[in-house]
């Protein structure tokens, strides 16, 4: 379980095993995770296979490669990193599972000094899980939904988010990992499921 409050930025180092492993340069976070432990990488919950100094090696399943952006990254790309939530840590963002719901595409990036506003594609099947002033995670960053349309949702990026995450690099056409509000998904499923 994560909060969507990014703790560090790492870098994509490369792939191994024909794309079945991803290698991340994690700097100061590398020493805080042991093999078998979890780390959210651009919003995707990954399990550490092994540590090589500041390099972390994670397995990538076919599902992860297909459903997220992690199967097609370029070396050197900045990555948002977050260690799992502990019972002693404050819940500063919202509950994020690290299980990406879909790959979205950035439609617009608007300057809104001192921040920015971005629009992200929203498939019809995901529309029920989005409400204005609700939550969403984009590349693992906990964000408040500013507006919801039939095919897109908007979020505001404040200066702190632009400084501590990789979202400031986003341009129209970029793919991002999107996770819908976890509680909203469960509530919707409970209300809409057929009675037995």
Secondary structure as the mmCIF struct_conf table of DSSP 4:
data_model
#
loop_
_struct_conf.conf_type_id
_struct_conf.id
_struct_conf.beg_label_comp_id
_struct_conf.beg_label_asym_id
_struct_conf.beg_label_seq_id
_struct_conf.end_label_comp_id
_struct_conf.end_label_asym_id
_struct_conf.end_label_seq_id
STRN STRN1 UNK A 2 UNK A 2
BEND BEND1 UNK A 4 UNK A 4
STRN STRN2 UNK A 8 UNK A 16
HELX_RH_3T_P HELX_RH_3T_P1 UNK A 17 UNK A 19
TURN_TY1_P TURN_TY1_P1 UNK A 20 UNK A 20
STRN STRN3 UNK A 21 UNK A 25
HELX_RH_3T_P HELX_RH_3T_P2 UNK A 27 UNK A 32
TURN_TY1_P TURN_TY1_P2 UNK A 35 UNK A 36
STRN STRN4 UNK A 38 UNK A 41
TURN_TY1_P TURN_TY1_P3 UNK A 42 UNK A 43
STRN STRN5 UNK A 44 UNK A 52
TURN_TY1_P TURN_TY1_P4 UNK A 53 UNK A 54
STRN STRN6 UNK A 55 UNK A 59
HELX_RH_AL_P HELX_RH_AL_P1 UNK A 62 UNK A 67
BEND BEND2 UNK A 68 UNK A 68
HELX_RH_3T_P HELX_RH_3T_P3 UNK A 69 UNK A 71
BEND BEND3 UNK A 72 UNK A 72
HELX_LH_PP_P HELX_LH_PP_P1 UNK A 73 UNK A 74
TURN_TY1_P TURN_TY1_P5 UNK A 75 UNK A 76
STRN STRN7 UNK A 78 UNK A 83
HELX_LH_PP_P HELX_LH_PP_P2 UNK A 84 UNK A 85
TURN_TY1_P TURN_TY1_P6 UNK A 87 UNK A 88
BEND BEND4 UNK A 89 UNK A 89
BEND BEND5 UNK A 93 UNK A 93
STRN STRN8 UNK A 96 UNK A 96
BEND BEND6 UNK A 98 UNK A 98
STRN STRN9 UNK A 102 UNK A 112
TURN_TY1_P TURN_TY1_P7 UNK A 113 UNK A 114
STRN STRN10 UNK A 115 UNK A 121
HELX_RH_3T_P HELX_RH_3T_P4 UNK A 124 UNK A 129
TURN_TY1_P TURN_TY1_P8 UNK A 132 UNK A 133
STRN STRN11 UNK A 135 UNK A 138
TURN_TY1_P TURN_TY1_P9 UNK A 139 UNK A 140
STRN STRN12 UNK A 141 UNK A 148
BEND BEND7 UNK A 150 UNK A 151
STRN STRN13 UNK A 152 UNK A 157
HELX_RH_AL_P HELX_RH_AL_P2 UNK A 159 UNK A 164
BEND BEND8 UNK A 165 UNK A 166
HELX_RH_3T_P HELX_RH_3T_P5 UNK A 167 UNK A 169
TURN_TY1_P TURN_TY1_P10 UNK A 172 UNK A 173
STRN STRN14 UNK A 175 UNK A 180
HELX_RH_AL_P HELX_RH_AL_P3 UNK A 182 UNK A 192
BEND BEND9 UNK A 193 UNK A 193
HELX_LH_PP_P HELX_LH_PP_P3 UNK A 194 UNK A 195
#
